[in-house]
Amino acid sequence: MACALGMDAFSVSLGMGMLGLRLRQIFRIGVVIGMFHIIMPLLGIIAGRLLSSYFGMIANLIGGGLLLLIGLQMIVSAFKSEDEPAIKPVGFGLIIFALSVSVDSFSAGLSLGMLGAKTIVAVGLIGFMSMLLSWLGLIMGAKFQNLVGSYGEVLGGFILLGFGVKLILP
């Protein structure tokens, strides 16, 4: 399960990596995504033990909506004359990005909470794998961005849009 949730973060990180990030930014982004992949399933486990699986669908809708918003902002900013993208993976933008890629971990946490999984082991593995795979996706996206030039941000935006739609639609 940790690999599956991490692969989702990897895929979305490919798109964000096309913003031309520095290694220090890539490191921070991966750490924050890893932390969110610990916090979200932990909250899901707690909620899963207390509530029904109704929140799983709501979490997917929220995550999908956030990815759509980020993807649209990346595409729009690519066509503006400014050099700066509309959303940057720093500060509040980083929190929104990390939240959007970790919302599916909340749903997984709901299931784990209902099944009575070992909390520390589960969330630790999910966070660690998500951090590693996010780093890999960000680095690969940055390398790919060098190959596609100015169209990298548009391509990254469409990747994020695709994953947003995937989360929203069944």
ChimeraX commands (.cxc) that place a marker at each C-alpha (Angstrom):
marker #1 position 0.00,0.00,0.00 radius 0.5
marker #1 position 2.90,2.37,0.78 radius 0.5
marker #1 position 4.30,1.87,-2.73 radius 0.5
marker #1 position 0.92,2.43,-4.35 radius 0.5
marker #1 position 0.35,5.70,-2.45 radius 0.5
marker #1 position 3.93,6.74,-3.16 radius 0.5
marker #1 position 3.50,6.07,-6.89 radius 0.5
marker #1 position 0.62,8.51,-6.94 radius 0.5
marker #1 position 2.88,11.14,-5.37 radius 0.5
marker #1 position 5.60,10.20,-7.89 radius 0.5
marker #1 position 3.28,10.70,-10.84 radius 0.5
marker #1 position 2.07,14.09,-9.68 radius 0.5
marker #1 position 5.63,15.13,-8.74 radius 0.5
marker #1 position 6.67,14.55,-12.34 radius 0.5
marker #1 position 4.40,17.40,-13.34 radius 0.5
marker #1 position 5.54,19.71,-10.56 radius 0.5
marker #1 position 9.18,18.91,-11.30 radius 0.5
marker #1 position 8.77,20.55,-14.70 radius 0.5
marker #1 position 8.77,23.96,-13.02 radius 0.5
marker #1 position 12.59,23.86,-13.08 radius 0.5
marker #1 position 13.23,23.39,-9.36 radius 0.5
marker #1 position 16.57,23.47,-7.56 radius 0.5
marker #1 position 17.79,20.48,-5.56 radius 0.5
marker #1 position 17.15,22.25,-2.24 radius 0.5
marker #1 position 13.52,22.86,-3.27 radius 0.5
marker #1 position 13.17,19.24,-4.41 radius 0.5
marker #1 position 14.48,18.05,-1.03 radius 0.5
marker #1 position 12.02,20.25,0.90 radius 0.5
marker #1 position 9.08,19.29,-1.27 radius 0.5
marker #1 position 9.81,15.57,-0.80 radius 0.5
marker #1 position 10.10,15.96,2.97 radius 0.5
marker #1 position 6.82,17.92,3.19 radius 0.5
marker #1 position 5.03,15.37,0.99 radius 0.5
marker #1 position 6.41,12.60,3.20 radius 0.5
marker #1 position 5.14,14.40,6.33 radius 0.5
marker #1 position 1.70,14.88,4.79 radius 0.5
marker #1 position 1.69,11.18,3.85 radius 0.5
marker #1 position 2.20,10.46,7.54 radius 0.5
marker #1 position -0.33,12.99,8.86 radius 0.5
marker #1 position -3.16,12.23,6.41 radius 0.5
marker #1 position -3.31,8.43,6.88 radius 0.5
marker #1 position -2.94,8.97,10.62 radius 0.5
marker #1 position -5.99,11.24,10.54 radius 0.5
marker #1 position -7.70,8.67,8.32 radius 0.5
marker #1 position -6.94,5.87,10.76 radius 0.5
marker #1 position -8.38,7.90,13.62 radius 0.5
marker #1 position -11.46,8.81,11.58 radius 0.5
marker #1 position -11.77,5.24,10.30 radius 0.5
marker #1 position -11.93,3.97,13.82 radius 0.5
marker #1 position -14.60,6.52,14.67 radius 0.5
marker #1 position -16.61,7.07,11.49 radius 0.5
marker #1 position -17.79,5.34,8.33 radius 0.5
marker #1 position -16.07,5.14,4.93 radius 0.5
marker #1 position -18.22,8.04,3.72 radius 0.5
marker #1 position -15.22,10.37,4.00 radius 0.5
marker #1 position -13.19,8.41,1.44 radius 0.5
marker #1 position -15.18,9.83,-1.47 radius 0.5
marker #1 position -15.09,13.36,-0.07 radius 0.5
marker #1 position -11.30,13.16,0.36 radius 0.5
marker #1 position -10.90,12.12,-3.28 radius 0.5
marker #1 position -13.08,15.01,-4.46 radius 0.5
marker #1 position -11.08,17.52,-2.43 radius 0.5
marker #1 position -7.74,16.14,-3.62 radius 0.5
marker #1 position -8.91,16.05,-7.23 radius 0.5
marker #1 position -10.19,19.62,-7.02 radius 0.5
marker #1 position -6.89,20.84,-5.61 radius 0.5
marker #1 position -4.91,19.10,-8.37 radius 0.5
marker #1 position -7.21,20.60,-11.01 radius 0.5
marker #1 position -6.66,24.05,-9.54 radius 0.5
marker #1 position -2.87,23.66,-9.44 radius 0.5
marker #1 position -2.78,22.22,-12.98 radius 0.5
marker #1 position -4.91,25.05,-14.36 radius 0.5
marker #1 position -2.72,27.63,-12.66 radius 0.5
marker #1 position 0.40,26.06,-14.17 radius 0.5
marker #1 position -1.11,26.06,-17.68 radius 0.5
marker #1 position -2.38,29.65,-17.42 radius 0.5
marker #1 position 0.94,30.92,-16.06 radius 0.5
marker #1 position 2.81,29.23,-18.91 radius 0.5
marker #1 position 0.94,31.41,-21.40 radius 0.5
marker #1 position 1.42,34.65,-19.44 radius 0.5
marker #1 position 4.33,36.88,-20.35 radius 0.5
marker #1 position 5.73,36.65,-16.82 radius 0.5
marker #1 position 8.58,34.28,-16.09 radius 0.5
marker #1 position 7.25,33.34,-12.66 radius 0.5
marker #1 position 4.63,30.54,-12.40 radius 0.5
marker #1 position 1.34,31.39,-10.69 radius 0.5
marker #1 position 1.87,28.69,-8.09 radius 0.5
marker #1 position 5.20,27.94,-6.54 radius 0.5
marker #1 position 6.00,24.91,-4.40 radius 0.5
marker #1 position 6.98,27.10,-1.45 radius 0.5
marker #1 position 4.98,28.29,1.55 radius 0.5
marker #1 position 1.24,27.99,1.09 radius 0.5
marker #1 position 1.66,26.65,-2.47 radius 0.5
marker #1 position 3.75,23.76,-1.10 radius 0.5
marker #1 position 1.15,22.98,1.54 radius 0.5
marker #1 position -1.63,22.92,-1.07 radius 0.5
marker #1 position 0.47,20.71,-3.35 radius 0.5
marker #1 position 1.41,18.28,-0.54 radius 0.5
marker #1 position -2.20,18.17,0.64 radius 0.5
marker #1 position -3.47,17.42,-2.85 radius 0.5
marker #1 position -1.10,14.49,-3.36 radius 0.5
marker #1 position -1.66,13.08,0.11 radius 0.5
marker #1 position -5.46,13.19,0.30 radius 0.5
marker #1 position -5.67,9.65,-1.07 radius 0.5
marker #1 position -3.61,8.61,1.97 radius 0.5
marker #1 position -6.48,9.79,4.15 radius 0.5
marker #1 position -8.78,7.35,2.35 radius 0.5
marker #1 position -6.23,4.57,2.78 radius 0.5
marker #1 position -5.99,5.48,6.46 radius 0.5
marker #1 position -9.76,5.11,6.80 radius 0.5
marker #1 position -9.45,1.54,5.56 radius 0.5
marker #1 position -6.46,0.83,7.77 radius 0.5
marker #1 position -8.32,2.22,10.78 radius 0.5
marker #1 position -11.30,-0.01,10.12 radius 0.5
marker #1 position -9.01,-3.03,9.74 radius 0.5
marker #1 position -7.04,-2.26,12.91 radius 0.5
marker #1 position -3.62,-1.99,11.24 radius 0.5
marker #1 position -0.44,-1.23,13.20 radius 0.5
marker #1 position -0.51,2.56,13.04 radius 0.5
marker #1 position 3.17,3.47,13.46 radius 0.5
marker #1 position 4.43,0.92,10.93 radius 0.5
marker #1 position 1.75,1.77,8.37 radius 0.5
marker #1 position 2.09,5.56,8.44 radius 0.5
marker #1 position 5.88,5.40,8.68 radius 0.5
marker #1 position 6.16,3.26,5.56 radius 0.5
marker #1 position 3.63,5.35,3.66 radius 0.5
marker #1 position 5.47,8.58,4.53 radius 0.5
marker #1 position 8.92,7.19,3.73 radius 0.5
marker #1 position 7.96,5.69,0.36 radius 0.5
marker #1 position 6.03,8.81,-0.64 radius 0.5
marker #1 position 9.02,11.01,0.19 radius 0.5
marker #1 position 11.43,8.86,-1.83 radius 0.5
marker #1 position 9.13,8.53,-4.82 radius 0.5
marker #1 position 8.31,12.26,-4.74 radius 0.5
marker #1 position 12.02,13.05,-4.90 radius 0.5
marker #1 position 12.40,10.69,-7.84 radius 0.5
marker #1 position 9.41,12.21,-9.65 radius 0.5
marker #1 position 10.58,15.78,-9.03 radius 0.5
marker #1 position 14.10,15.03,-10.26 radius 0.5
marker #1 position 12.83,13.20,-13.35 radius 0.5
marker #1 position 10.38,16.04,-14.06 radius 0.5
marker #1 position 13.17,18.60,-13.76 radius 0.5
marker #1 position 15.35,16.61,-16.18 radius 0.5
marker #1 position 12.46,16.17,-18.60 radius 0.5
marker #1 position 11.67,19.89,-18.40 radius 0.5
marker #1 position 15.14,20.60,-19.78 radius 0.5
marker #1 position 14.28,18.47,-22.81 radius 0.5
marker #1 position 10.90,20.04,-23.58 radius 0.5
marker #1 position 11.87,23.63,-22.75 radius 0.5
marker #1 position 9.13,26.20,-22.22 radius 0.5
marker #1 position 6.38,23.66,-22.87 radius 0.5
marker #1 position 7.37,21.76,-19.73 radius 0.5
marker #1 position 5.13,23.83,-17.48 radius 0.5
marker #1 position 2.14,23.28,-19.80 radius 0.5
marker #1 position 2.85,19.54,-19.90 radius 0.5
marker #1 position 3.21,19.46,-16.11 radius 0.5
marker #1 position -0.10,21.30,-15.76 radius 0.5
marker #1 position -1.85,18.77,-17.98 radius 0.5
marker #1 position -0.35,15.92,-15.94 radius 0.5
marker #1 position -1.77,17.46,-12.76 radius 0.5
marker #1 position -5.14,18.04,-14.48 radius 0.5
marker #1 position -5.21,14.39,-15.52 radius 0.5
marker #1 position -4.63,13.16,-11.99 radius 0.5
marker #1 position -7.20,15.61,-10.64 radius 0.5
marker #1 position -9.81,14.22,-13.03 radius 0.5
marker #1 position -8.74,10.67,-12.11 radius 0.5
marker #1 position -9.41,11.37,-8.43 radius 0.5
marker #1 position -12.78,13.02,-9.07 radius 0.5
marker #1 position -14.23,10.57,-11.57 radius 0.5
marker #1 position -14.82,6.97,-10.49 radius 0.5
marker link #1:1,2 radius 0.2
marker link #1:2,3 radius 0.2
marker link #1:3,4 radius 0.2
marker link #1:4,5 radius 0.2
marker link #1:5,6 radius 0.2
marker link #1:6,7 radius 0.2
marker link #1:7,8 radius 0.2
marker link #1:8,9 radius 0.2
marker link #1:9,10 radius 0.2
marker link #1:10,11 radius 0.2
marker link #1:11,12 radius 0.2
marker link #1:12,13 radius 0.2
marker link #1:13,14 radius 0.2
marker link #1:14,15 radius 0.2
marker link #1:15,16 radius 0.2
marker link #1:16,17 radius 0.2
marker link #1:17,18 radius 0.2
marker link #1:18,19 radius 0.2
marker link #1:19,20 radius 0.2
marker link #1:20,21 radius 0.2
marker link #1:21,22 radius 0.2
marker link #1:22,23 radius 0.2
marker link #1:23,24 radius 0.2
marker link #1:24,25 radius 0.2
marker link #1:25,26 radius 0.2
marker link #1:26,27 radius 0.2
marker link #1:27,28 radius 0.2
marker link #1:28,29 radius 0.2
marker link #1:29,30 radius 0.2
marker link #1:30,31 radius 0.2
marker link #1:31,32 radius 0.2
marker link #1:32,33 radius 0.2
marker link #1:33,34 radius 0.2
marker link #1:34,35 radius 0.2
marker link #1:35,36 radius 0.2
marker link #1:36,37 radius 0.2
marker link #1:37,38 radius 0.2
marker link #1:38,39 radius 0.2
marker link #1:39,40 radius 0.2
marker link #1:40,41 radius 0.2
marker link #1:41,42 radius 0.2
marker link #1:42,43 radius 0.2
marker link #1:43,44 radius 0.2
marker link #1:44,45 radius 0.2
marker link #1:45,46 radius 0.2
marker link #1:46,47 radius 0.2
marker link #1:47,48 radius 0.2
marker link #1:48,49 radius 0.2
marker link #1:49,50 radius 0.2
marker link #1:50,51 radius 0.2
marker link #1:51,52 radius 0.2
marker link #1:52,53 radius 0.2
marker link #1:53,54 radius 0.2
marker link #1:54,55 radius 0.2
marker link #1:55,56 radius 0.2
marker link #1:56,57 radius 0.2
marker link #1:57,58 radius 0.2
marker link #1:58,59 radius 0.2
marker link #1:59,60 radius 0.2
marker link #1:60,61 radius 0.2
marker link #1:61,62 radius 0.2
marker link #1:62,63 radius 0.2
marker link #1:63,64 radius 0.2
marker link #1:64,65 radius 0.2
marker link #1:65,66 radius 0.2
marker link #1:66,67 radius 0.2
marker link #1:67,68 radius 0.2
marker link #1:68,69 radius 0.2
marker link #1:69,70 radius 0.2
marker link #1:70,71 radius 0.2
marker link #1:71,72 radius 0.2
marker link #1:72,73 radius 0.2
marker link #1:73,74 radius 0.2
marker link #1:74,75 radius 0.2
marker link #1:75,76 radius 0.2
marker link #1:76,77 radius 0.2
marker link #1:77,78 radius 0.2
marker link #1:78,79 radius 0.2
marker link #1:79,80 radius 0.2
marker link #1:80,81 radius 0.2
marker link #1:81,82 radius 0.2
marker link #1:82,83 radius 0.2
marker link #1:83,84 radius 0.2
marker link #1:84,85 radius 0.2
marker link #1:85,86 radius 0.2
marker link #1:86,87 radius 0.2
marker link #1:87,88 radius 0.2
marker link #1:88,89 radius 0.2
marker link #1:89,90 radius 0.2
marker link #1:90,91 radius 0.2
marker link #1:91,92 radius 0.2
marker link #1:92,93 radius 0.2
marker link #1:93,94 radius 0.2
marker link #1:94,95 radius 0.2
marker link #1:95,96 radius 0.2
marker link #1:96,97 radius 0.2
marker link #1:97,98 radius 0.2
marker link #1:98,99 radius 0.2
marker link #1:99,100 radius 0.2
marker link #1:100,101 radius 0.2
marker link #1:101,102 radius 0.2
marker link #1:102,103 radius 0.2
marker link #1:103,104 radius 0.2
marker link #1:104,105 radius 0.2
marker link #1:105,106 radius 0.2
marker link #1:106,107 radius 0.2
marker link #1:107,108 radius 0.2
marker link #1:108,109 radius 0.2
marker link #1:109,110 radius 0.2
marker link #1:110,111 radius 0.2
marker link #1:111,112 radius 0.2
marker link #1:112,113 radius 0.2
marker link #1:113,114 radius 0.2
marker link #1:114,115 radius 0.2
marker link #1:115,116 radius 0.2
marker link #1:116,117 radius 0.2
marker link #1:117,118 radius 0.2
marker link #1:118,119 radius 0.2
marker link #1:119,120 radius 0.2
marker link #1:120,121 radius 0.2
marker link #1:121,122 radius 0.2
marker link #1:122,123 radius 0.2
marker link #1:123,124 radius 0.2
marker link #1:124,125 radius 0.2
marker link #1:125,126 radius 0.2
marker link #1:126,127 radius 0.2
marker link #1:127,128 radius 0.2
marker link #1:128,129 radius 0.2
marker link #1:129,130 radius 0.2
marker link #1:130,131 radius 0.2
marker link #1:131,132 radius 0.2
marker link #1:132,133 radius 0.2
marker link #1:133,134 radius 0.2
marker link #1:134,135 radius 0.2
marker link #1:135,136 radius 0.2
marker link #1:136,137 radius 0.2
marker link #1:137,138 radius 0.2
marker link #1:138,139 radius 0.2
marker link #1:139,140 radius 0.2
marker link #1:140,141 radius 0.2
marker link #1:141,142 radius 0.2
marker link #1:142,143 radius 0.2
marker link #1:143,144 radius 0.2
marker link #1:144,145 radius 0.2
marker link #1:145,146 radius 0.2
marker link #1:146,147 radius 0.2
marker link #1:147,148 radius 0.2
marker link #1:148,149 radius 0.2
marker link #1:149,150 radius 0.2
marker link #1:150,151 radius 0.2
marker link #1:151,152 radius 0.2
marker link #1:152,153 radius 0.2
marker link #1:153,154 radius 0.2
marker link #1:154,155 radius 0.2
marker link #1:155,156 radius 0.2
marker link #1:156,157 radius 0.2
marker link #1:157,158 radius 0.2
marker link #1:158,159 radius 0.2
marker link #1:159,160 radius 0.2
marker link #1:160,161 radius 0.2
marker link #1:161,162 radius 0.2
marker link #1:162,163 radius 0.2
marker link #1:163,164 radius 0.2
marker link #1:164,165 radius 0.2
marker link #1:165,166 radius 0.2
marker link #1:166,167 radius 0.2
marker link #1:167,168 radius 0.2
marker link #1:168,169 radius 0.2
marker link #1:169,170 radius 0.2
view
